[in-house]
Amino acid sequence: ITQSLCWFTLSLSITALHTLEFFPDETQLIFDFHRLFPPHLELWRVLTSFSWCGPGTLVDFHVLMLLYSMVAVVPEYEKDP
């Protein structure tokens, strides 16, 4: 599995969870250092802050274009930077 495929899968999953309102508020996806530790312990913020394709949901054009570029452009760049 290539690194770009892993990032694409993670970005697609997190953006889909946001679209399905698993993360209803966009502030739950950003990196907030103080909420990583008890009493909050929101460890998902480490992954979501670097892989969420927002602001927006999966029905927004710019989000779809970003995900498409992760599939079409990034693997070619990884082969020959």
N, CA, C and O atoms as CSV, one atom per row, in Angstrom:
chain,resi,resn,atom,element,x,y,z
A,1,ILE,N,N,0.861,-1.186,0.000
A,1,ILE,CA,C,0.000,0.000,0.000
A,1,ILE,C,C,0.896,1.234,0.000
A,1,ILE,O,O,1.825,1.344,0.800
A,2,THR,N,N,0.605,2.147,-0.899
A,2,THR,CA,C,1.408,3.356,-0.966
A,2,THR,C,C,0.955,4.351,0.093
A,2,THR,O,O,-0.145,4.258,0.639
A,3,GLN,N,N,1.822,5.290,0.361
A,3,GLN,CA,C,1.520,6.291,1.372
A,3,GLN,C,C,0.353,7.176,0.944
A,3,GLN,O,O,-0.461,7.570,1.780
A,4,SER,N,N,0.263,7.492,-0.348
A,4,SER,CA,C,-0.834,8.340,-0.810
A,4,SER,C,C,-2.179,7.629,-0.689
A,4,SER,O,O,-3.197,8.270,-0.427
A,5,LEU,N,N,-2.190,6.313,-0.877
A,5,LEU,CA,C,-3.432,5.563,-0.721
A,5,LEU,C,C,-3.885,5.556,0.737
A,5,LEU,O,O,-5.081,5.631,1.021
A,6,CYS,N,N,-2.939,5.468,1.648
A,6,CYS,CA,C,-3.280,5.524,3.075
A,6,CYS,C,C,-3.865,6.883,3.446
A,6,CYS,O,O,-4.869,6.963,4.155
A,7,TRP,N,N,-3.225,7.958,2.958
A,7,TRP,CA,C,-3.746,9.296,3.255
A,7,TRP,C,C,-5.118,9.506,2.622
A,7,TRP,O,O,-6.001,10.115,3.225
A,8,PHE,N,N,-5.292,8.993,1.393
A,8,PHE,CA,C,-6.588,9.121,0.737
A,8,PHE,C,C,-7.681,8.401,1.523
A,8,PHE,O,O,-8.765,8.947,1.730
A,9,THR,N,N,-7.396,7.182,1.955
A,9,THR,CA,C,-8.380,6.406,2.719
A,9,THR,C,C,-8.721,7.091,4.032
A,9,THR,O,O,-9.890,7.163,4.412
A,10,LEU,N,N,-7.722,7.587,4.717
A,10,LEU,CA,C,-7.958,8.285,5.971
A,10,LEU,C,C,-8.735,9.582,5.746
A,10,LEU,O,O,-9.663,9.883,6.498
A,11,SER,N,N,-8.370,10.346,4.728
A,11,SER,CA,C,-9.071,11.598,4.444
A,11,SER,C,C,-10.509,11.350,4.018
A,11,SER,O,O,-11.419,12.063,4.441
A,12,LEU,N,N,-10.711,10.351,3.190
A,12,LEU,CA,C,-12.068,10.014,2.756
A,12,LEU,C,C,-12.912,9.566,3.941
A,12,LEU,O,O,-14.075,9.953,4.051
A,13,SER,N,N,-12.347,8.766,4.818
A,13,SER,CA,C,-13.096,8.276,5.980
A,13,SER,C,C,-13.485,9.399,6.922
A,13,SER,O,O,-14.629,9.467,7.371
A,14,ILE,N,N,-12.549,10.274,7.221
A,14,ILE,CA,C,-12.840,11.361,8.171
A,14,ILE,C,C,-13.814,12.359,7.566
A,14,ILE,O,O,-14.704,12.853,8.259
A,15,THR,N,N,-13.657,12.662,6.282
A,15,THR,CA,C,-14.598,13.578,5.635
A,15,THR,C,C,-15.985,12.949,5.541
A,15,THR,O,O,-16.989,13.645,5.690
A,16,ALA,N,N,-16.052,11.642,5.297
A,16,ALA,CA,C,-17.347,10.956,5.265
A,16,ALA,C,C,-17.995,10.951,6.650
A,16,ALA,O,O,-19.206,11.135,6.764
A,17,LEU,N,N,-17.206,10.746,7.694
A,17,LEU,CA,C,-17.763,10.795,9.050
A,17,LEU,C,C,-18.284,12.186,9.381
A,17,LEU,O,O,-19.291,12.329,10.074
A,18,HIS,N,N,-17.602,13.204,8.888
A,18,HIS,CA,C,-18.101,14.568,9.100
A,18,HIS,C,C,-19.380,14.801,8.303
A,18,HIS,O,O,-20.300,15.461,8.787
A,19,THR,N,N,-19.446,14.264,7.081
A,19,THR,CA,C,-20.651,14.400,6.256
A,19,THR,C,C,-21.838,13.709,6.924
A,19,THR,O,O,-22.961,14.210,6.875
A,20,LEU,N,N,-21.590,12.567,7.543
A,20,LEU,CA,C,-22.651,11.823,8.229
A,20,LEU,C,C,-22.918,12.343,9.637
A,20,LEU,O,O,-23.684,11.749,10.396
A,21,GLU,N,N,-22.276,13.457,9.975
A,21,GLU,CA,C,-22.440,14.151,11.253
A,21,GLU,C,C,-21.999,13.327,12.450
A,21,GLU,O,O,-22.538,13.482,13.546
A,22,PHE,N,N,-21.019,12.451,12.247
A,22,PHE,CA,C,-20.387,11.792,13.382
A,22,PHE,C,C,-19.578,12.821,14.162
A,22,PHE,O,O,-19.516,12.778,15.391
A,23,PHE,N,N,-18.960,13.746,13.431
A,23,PHE,CA,C,-18.350,14.941,13.998
A,23,PHE,C,C,-19.207,16.120,13.552
A,23,PHE,O,O,-18.890,16.754,12.546
A,24,PRO,N,N,-20.281,16.432,14.269
A,24,PRO,CA,C,-21.222,17.447,13.781
A,24,PRO,C,C,-20.635,18.851,13.736
A,24,PRO,O,O,-21.041,19.664,12.906
A,25,ASP,N,N,-19.699,19.141,14.606
A,25,ASP,CA,C,-19.121,20.469,14.670
A,25,ASP,C,C,-17.689,20.423,14.146
A,25,ASP,O,O,-16.912,19.554,14.541
A,26,GLU,N,N,-17.338,21.349,13.261
A,26,GLU,CA,C,-16.000,21.346,12.671
A,26,GLU,C,C,-14.910,21.606,13.700
A,26,GLU,O,O,-13.748,21.273,13.465
A,27,THR,N,N,-15.261,22.189,14.824
A,27,THR,CA,C,-14.253,22.444,15.853
A,27,THR,C,C,-13.804,21.147,16.535
A,27,THR,O,O,-12.792,21.144,17.235
A,28,GLN,N,N,-14.530,20.062,16.344
A,28,GLN,CA,C,-14.109,18.777,16.892
A,28,GLN,C,C,-13.006,18.140,16.046
A,28,GLN,O,O,-12.387,17.165,16.473
A,29,LEU,N,N,-12.756,18.676,14.863
A,29,LEU,CA,C,-11.765,18.100,13.966
A,29,LEU,C,C,-10.422,18.812,14.021
A,29,LEU,O,O,-9.419,18.268,13.558
A,30,ILE,N,N,-10.382,19.997,14.568
A,30,ILE,CA,C,-9.138,20.761,14.584
A,30,ILE,C,C,-8.229,20.302,15.721
A,30,ILE,O,O,-8.680,19.683,16.685
A,31,PHE,N,N,-6.957,20.614,15.591
A,31,PHE,CA,C,-5.978,20.231,16.601
A,31,PHE,C,C,-6.049,21.216,17.762
A,31,PHE,O,O,-5.736,22.395,17.603
A,32,ASP,N,N,-6.454,20.737,18.910
A,32,ASP,CA,C,-6.515,21.536,20.132
A,32,ASP,C,C,-5.695,20.802,21.190
A,32,ASP,O,O,-6.126,19.794,21.751
A,33,PHE,N,N,-4.518,21.327,21.442
A,33,PHE,CA,C,-3.561,20.648,22.315
A,33,PHE,C,C,-4.133,20.389,23.707
A,33,PHE,O,O,-3.853,19.349,24.303
A,34,HIS,N,N,-4.920,21.309,24.224
A,34,HIS,CA,C,-5.439,21.177,25.591
A,34,HIS,C,C,-6.524,20.109,25.715
A,34,HIS,O,O,-6.810,19.646,26.820
A,35,ARG,N,N,-7.123,19.718,24.609
A,35,ARG,CA,C,-8.167,18.697,24.677
A,35,ARG,C,C,-7.624,17.291,24.417
A,35,ARG,O,O,-8.394,16.331,24.376
A,36,LEU,N,N,-6.323,17.163,24.245
A,36,LEU,CA,C,-5.723,15.839,24.056
A,36,LEU,C,C,-5.500,15.105,25.367
A,36,LEU,O,O,-5.345,13.884,25.382
A,37,PHE,N,N,-5.483,15.830,26.441
A,37,PHE,CA,C,-5.161,15.259,27.746
A,37,PHE,C,C,-6.387,15.233,28.641
A,37,PHE,O,O,-7.355,15.946,28.379
A,38,PRO,N,N,-6.364,14.411,29.711
A,38,PRO,CA,C,-7.503,14.350,30.623
A,38,PRO,C,C,-7.838,15.733,31.170
A,38,PRO,O,O,-6.937,16.546,31.379
A,39,PRO,N,N,-9.068,16.002,31.396
A,39,PRO,CA,C,-10.247,15.134,31.440
A,39,PRO,C,C,-10.917,14.906,30.090
A,39,PRO,O,O,-11.880,14.142,30.019
A,40,HIS,N,N,-10.446,15.540,29.014
A,40,HIS,CA,C,-11.120,15.413,27.715
A,40,HIS,C,C,-10.665,14.163,26.953
A,40,HIS,O,O,-11.499,13.367,26.522
A,41,LEU,N,N,-9.367,13.989,26.787
A,41,LEU,CA,C,-8.753,12.832,26.139
A,41,LEU,C,C,-9.333,12.574,24.737
A,41,LEU,O,O,-9.742,11.455,24.428
A,42,GLU,N,N,-9.365,13.607,23.902
A,42,GLU,CA,C,-9.888,13.517,22.539
A,42,GLU,C,C,-8.732,13.232,21.587
A,42,GLU,O,O,-8.248,14.130,20.899
A,43,LEU,N,N,-8.295,11.980,21.553
A,43,LEU,CA,C,-7.106,11.586,20.810
A,43,LEU,C,C,-7.303,11.595,19.298
A,43,LEU,O,O,-6.318,11.618,18.560
A,44,TRP,N,N,-8.542,11.578,18.814
A,44,TRP,CA,C,-8.781,11.590,17.378
A,44,TRP,C,C,-8.314,12.896,16.748
A,44,TRP,O,O,-8.106,12.948,15.536
A,45,ARG,N,N,-8.146,13.935,17.529
A,45,ARG,CA,C,-7.736,15.231,16.990
A,45,ARG,C,C,-6.365,15.184,16.327
A,45,ARG,O,O,-6.074,16.007,15.459
A,46,VAL,N,N,-5.526,14.245,16.716
A,46,VAL,CA,C,-4.204,14.137,16.113
A,46,VAL,C,C,-4.339,13.719,14.644
A,46,VAL,O,O,-3.642,14.265,13.789
A,47,LEU,N,N,-5.213,12.773,14.338
A,47,LEU,CA,C,-5.404,12.326,12.957
A,47,LEU,C,C,-6.317,13.241,12.156
A,47,LEU,O,O,-6.031,13.545,10.997
A,48,THR,N,N,-7.401,13.677,12.757
A,48,THR,CA,C,-8.376,14.444,11.989
A,48,THR,C,C,-7.853,15.803,11.570
A,48,THR,O,O,-8.232,16.307,10.513
A,49,SER,N,N,-6.998,16.403,12.369
A,49,SER,CA,C,-6.523,17.730,12.021
A,49,SER,C,C,-5.633,17.723,10.783
A,49,SER,O,O,-5.559,18.730,10.078
A,50,PHE,N,N,-4.963,16.624,10.508
A,50,PHE,CA,C,-4.062,16.563,9.360
A,50,PHE,C,C,-4.656,15.845,8.154
A,50,PHE,O,O,-4.016,15.799,7.104
A,51,SER,N,N,-5.840,15.291,8.268
A,51,SER,CA,C,-6.377,14.529,7.149
A,51,SER,C,C,-7.802,14.901,6.757
A,51,SER,O,O,-8.350,14.313,5.825
A,52,TRP,N,N,-8.398,15.837,7.428
A,52,TRP,CA,C,-9.759,16.264,7.071
A,52,TRP,C,C,-9.691,17.155,5.853
A,52,TRP,O,O,-8.866,18.067,5.812
A,53,CYS,N,N,-10.522,16.924,4.867
A,53,CYS,CA,C,-10.528,17.698,3.615
A,53,CYS,C,C,-11.560,18.813,3.675
A,53,CYS,O,O,-12.324,18.988,2.726
A,54,GLY,N,N,-11.601,19.547,4.730
A,54,GLY,CA,C,-12.614,20.576,4.891
A,54,GLY,C,C,-12.045,21.958,4.784
A,54,GLY,O,O,-10.853,22.097,4.509
A,55,PRO,N,N,-12.824,22.984,4.984
A,55,PRO,CA,C,-14.208,22.906,5.442
A,55,PRO,C,C,-15.134,22.465,4.313
A,55,PRO,O,O,-14.951,22.833,3.152
A,56,GLY,N,N,-16.090,21.701,4.670
A,56,GLY,CA,C,-17.038,21.187,3.698
A,56,GLY,C,C,-17.329,19.722,3.947
A,56,GLY,O,O,-16.791,19.102,4.864
A,57,THR,N,N,-18.195,19.187,3.104
A,57,THR,CA,C,-18.583,17.785,3.198
A,57,THR,C,C,-18.297,17.106,1.861
A,57,THR,O,O,-17.801,17.749,0.936
A,58,LEU,N,N,-18.598,15.838,1.754
A,58,LEU,CA,C,-18.317,15.087,0.536
A,58,LEU,C,C,-19.156,15.521,-0.654
A,58,LEU,O,O,-18.879,15.088,-1.772
A,59,VAL,N,N,-20.152,16.345,-0.467
A,59,VAL,CA,C,-20.958,16.816,-1.594
A,59,VAL,C,C,-20.459,18.162,-2.116
A,59,VAL,O,O,-21.018,18.678,-3.084
A,60,ASP,N,N,-19.434,18.740,-1.512
A,60,ASP,CA,C,-18.869,20.005,-1.974
A,60,ASP,C,C,-17.819,19.738,-3.043
A,60,ASP,O,O,-17.011,18.818,-2.923
A,61,PHE,N,N,-17.843,20.560,-4.093
A,61,PHE,CA,C,-16.971,20.342,-5.240
A,61,PHE,C,C,-15.494,20.432,-4.872
A,61,PHE,O,O,-14.696,19.606,-5.314
A,62,HIS,N,N,-15.121,21.427,-4.066
A,62,HIS,CA,C,-13.700,21.582,-3.741
A,62,HIS,C,C,-13.165,20.417,-2.915
A,62,HIS,O,O,-11.988,20.074,-3.023
A,63,VAL,N,N,-14.008,19.812,-2.099
A,63,VAL,CA,C,-13.588,18.640,-1.327
A,63,VAL,C,C,-13.378,17.447,-2.259
A,63,VAL,O,O,-12.410,16.701,-2.114
A,64,LEU,N,N,-14.282,17.276,-3.205
A,64,LEU,CA,C,-14.134,16.184,-4.167
A,64,LEU,C,C,-12.895,16.366,-5.033
A,64,LEU,O,O,-12.219,15.388,-5.349
A,65,MET,N,N,-12.584,17.603,-5.421
A,65,MET,CA,C,-11.389,17.853,-6.230
A,65,MET,C,C,-10.117,17.603,-5.427
A,65,MET,O,O,-9.127,17.116,-5.973
A,66,LEU,N,N,-10.136,17.929,-4.149
A,66,LEU,CA,C,-8.979,17.655,-3.304
A,66,LEU,C,C,-8.751,16.158,-3.168
A,66,LEU,O,O,-7.615,15.692,-3.254
A,67,LEU,N,N,-9.812,15.409,-2.958
A,67,LEU,CA,C,-9.684,13.956,-2.866
A,67,LEU,C,C,-9.238,13.355,-4.198
A,67,LEU,O,O,-8.444,12.415,-4.221
A,68,TYR,N,N,-9.747,13.897,-5.308
A,68,TYR,CA,C,-9.332,13.414,-6.623
A,68,TYR,C,C,-7.850,13.677,-6.854
A,68,TYR,O,O,-7.140,12.825,-7.388
A,69,SER,N,N,-7.386,14.848,-6.454
A,69,SER,CA,C,-5.966,15.152,-6.654
A,69,SER,C,C,-5.083,14.250,-5.806
A,69,SER,O,O,-3.949,13.960,-6.185
A,70,MET,N,N,-5.590,13.806,-4.662
A,70,MET,CA,C,-4.820,12.868,-3.843
A,70,MET,C,C,-4.652,11.534,-4.550
A,70,MET,O,O,-3.661,10.835,-4.337
A,71,VAL,N,N,-5.609,11.180,-5.385
A,71,VAL,CA,C,-5.541,9.905,-6.104
A,71,VAL,C,C,-4.783,10.061,-7.413
A,71,VAL,O,O,-4.028,9.165,-7.790
A,72,ALA,N,N,-4.962,11.166,-8.109
A,72,ALA,CA,C,-4.397,11.312,-9.445
A,72,ALA,C,C,-3.005,11.938,-9.457
A,72,ALA,O,O,-2.144,11.490,-10.214
A,73,VAL,N,N,-2.764,12.952,-8.646
A,73,VAL,CA,C,-1.532,13.724,-8.748
A,73,VAL,C,C,-0.464,13.252,-7.763
A,73,VAL,O,O,0.705,13.132,-8.129
A,74,VAL,N,N,-0.846,12.991,-6.550
A,74,VAL,CA,C,0.128,12.680,-5.507
A,74,VAL,C,C,0.941,11.415,-5.800
A,74,VAL,O,O,2.151,11.430,-5.572
A,75,PRO,N,N,0.351,10.329,-6.291
A,75,PRO,CA,C,1.193,9.159,-6.589
A,75,PRO,C,C,2.258,9.446,-7.644
A,75,PRO,O,O,3.372,8.929,-7.554
A,76,GLU,N,N,1.927,10.262,-8.639
A,76,GLU,CA,C,2.920,10.622,-9.657
A,76,GLU,C,C,4.031,11.469,-9.054
A,76,GLU,O,O,5.196,11.324,-9.423
A,77,TYR,N,N,3.681,12.338,-8.144
A,77,TYR,CA,C,4.691,13.157,-7.482
A,77,TYR,C,C,5.591,12.317,-6.576
A,77,TYR,O,O,6.787,12.587,-6.459
A,78,GLU,N,N,5.019,11.309,-5.943
A,78,GLU,CA,C,5.819,10.441,-5.088
A,78,GLU,C,C,6.831,9.626,-5.901
A,78,GLU,O,O,7.903,9.298,-5.393
A,79,LYS,N,N,6.511,9.303,-7.131
A,79,LYS,CA,C,7.432,8.545,-7.971
A,79,LYS,C,C,8.640,9.376,-8.377
A,79,LYS,O,O,9.765,8.878,-8.387
A,80,ASP,N,N,8.406,10.665,-8.718
A,80,ASP,CA,C,9.495,11.529,-9.190
A,80,ASP,C,C,9.278,12.948,-8.667
A,80,ASP,O,O,8.681,13.773,-9.358
A,81,PRO,N,N,9.751,13.237,-7.467
A,81,PRO,CA,C,9.543,14.598,-6.914
A,81,PRO,C,C,10.416,15.575,-7.649
A,81,PRO,O,O,10.398,16.768,-7.346
